[in-house]
Amino acid sequence: MKQRLLKYLSWTPYVIASLILVFFLGKNTSALEAHLIDVRNSVRSPLAVGADVPDFTMEDVEGRMLKSSQLPEKCVLVIGDTGCLYFLEAMRSYNAAGNYQGISSLYAVYLGAQNKADRKAVIKATEEFEGIHIFMDYENSVKWSFRCNEFPTTLVLENGKVVSKEVGYFGQLTGTNENE
């Protein structure tokens, strides 16, 4: 009897934690699933220069979907959070220059735009960017395809490969710059 009681007591913290999660999340398990995916993917190492471009899907501000296979042969993908000032500064610099390292196909991918208000904020913040394609990564498809943990992350993609990667605003924020 005592062993049976100890067996049930060992599960008590997990049951309580599960009940708390269900209570706070309600029936919305997608938030929990997204969090678990973030935790699982955050322990994986970032995609290295020279790797194949992974499959991902992103949505533009008008709701059109774009798959990684539909990107031009040579393009630049800049991934950042909606509230990141360095991301906005990088976008302003690229927009003013009209290119990044001579590449004019620029794609800005905003993370964290979860609802209509976020979408409106992204649209307002990017009105000045004439030559940059603006996309949102609702499902973190792009973020976890490239396993980005620091932002902004600028990736040059060419012929299905990652040819260069810069983390931070022109590589100066984190000191990480991979050009192999």
Buried (B, 14 or more C-beta within 10 A) or exposed (E): EEEEEEEEEEEEEEEEEEEEEEEEEEEEEEEEEBEEEEEEBEEEEBBEBEEEBBEBBBBEBEEEEBEBEEBEEBBBBBBBBBBBEBBBEBBEEBBEEEEBEEBBBBBBBBBBBEEEEBBEBBBEBBEEBEEBBBBBBBBBBBBBBBBBBEBBBBBBBBEEEBBBBBBBBEBEBBEEBBEE
